[in-house]
Amino acid sequence: QVQLVESGGGLVQPGETLRLSCAASGILFSSYAMGWYRQAPGKQRELVAAITSGGSTNYEDSVKGRFTISRDNAKNTVYLQMDSLKPEDTAVYYCNARIATIKLYNYWGQGTQVTVSS
């Protein structure tokens, strides 16, 4: 049974920092590309940051220079370091695990709320 469990969300003020974690189980974590998505009220879910199994990263333009994605394969965990948070970063953040072999395997966590407000 595959599980992705996010943690670390919360309420912060603009300019502050949060670190999200996503602990994976039931998959060969090191082989999966991992991503963080977010969905704000009334908006579509969007990719925020992703990291390949080899460690290459990419970011959505609005978070470049502020957010950092990383992974620890020994702990089966992916992180999202979020600095200089802005009110527009407010959303539910979801962890994603993906691998394409003969078929596409795509798993989601339950989400964690991030609210940036003064």
N, C-alpha and C positions, 0 to 999 in steps of 0.2 A: 504494500500500500504506500503510495507516494504522498508525502506531506511536505508542504512548505509553510513554515510558521514565521510570520513577521513579528517584529517587536521594535520598540524605540520611538514610536510616534508620540505626539502630545501637542500641548499648546505652548507656543513660544512667542516672544515679541520679535518684531522686525529687526534684522541684524544678528539675531542669535543663531545658535547651532543645534542641530540634531544629528544623531547617527542611527540609522535604521539597520537592523539585522534581519537576515532570513536564514533560518536553519532548515536544511533539507534532509529528508530521510527517504529511503525506499528507492533511490536512484544512484547510479554511479556518478556522483556529483562532478568529479573532475572531467568527465566527458561532455558535460552539458554547457551550453551557452546560458548565461544567467542575465536577467534584466530586471530593471525596476520601471514600472509603469505608474501613472497616476491618472485619477479621474476626478475632476472637479464637478460640482453640481451643475447639471444641464449641459455638460460637455462630454465629448468622446474620450475614451481612454487613450492616453498617448504614452509613447516610449520616452522615458527620461534619460536612462543610461543603460548600457549593456556591456558585458564583458564576455569574450569568447573563452573557450576551454584553454586556449593558448595565452590568454591574458590581454589580448587587444581590447581596447575600449572605444566606445563612441557615446556622444552626449547630444541631447536636444540643445538647440542653440541657446535658449534662454537660461540654461543652467551651466553652460561652459564657464570654467573658471571659478565656479562656486560649489559645485557638487563633484564628488569623487567616488567612483565605484571600485570596489576591490573584492577579492575572494580569498578565502583560506580553505584550500582543499583538504587539509588535515582535519579541519573542524566542520566540513560540509556546510560552510556558511558564506554568504555574500553580504556585503555591507554597502551602505550608501551614506557617505559623509556629506552632510548638507550644511554649508556655511553661508553666512550673509543672507539668511532667509528673508523672503519678501512675502507680503500678503498674497500675491498671485501664485505662490507655491502651495497655498492651501488646497488640499485634496486628500482623497484616500489613495495611499501608495500600495501597489501590489508587486509582489515578487513573482518572477516567471522563470521557469526552467524549460529549455528547448533543445531538442536534438533531432536531426534528420538522418535516418539511416535508410532502411527500406521504406519506412513510413515516417511521418512527423509525429514526434511525441512532444506534447506541449502541456505544461502543468502550471497552475496558479495557486498562490496563497490566498488567504481570506481577506487580506488588506489591513492596513493600519492607518488611522487618521492622523494627519498633520495639519495643524491649524496655526497660522501665523497672523497674529493680531495684537494691536496695542490696546 
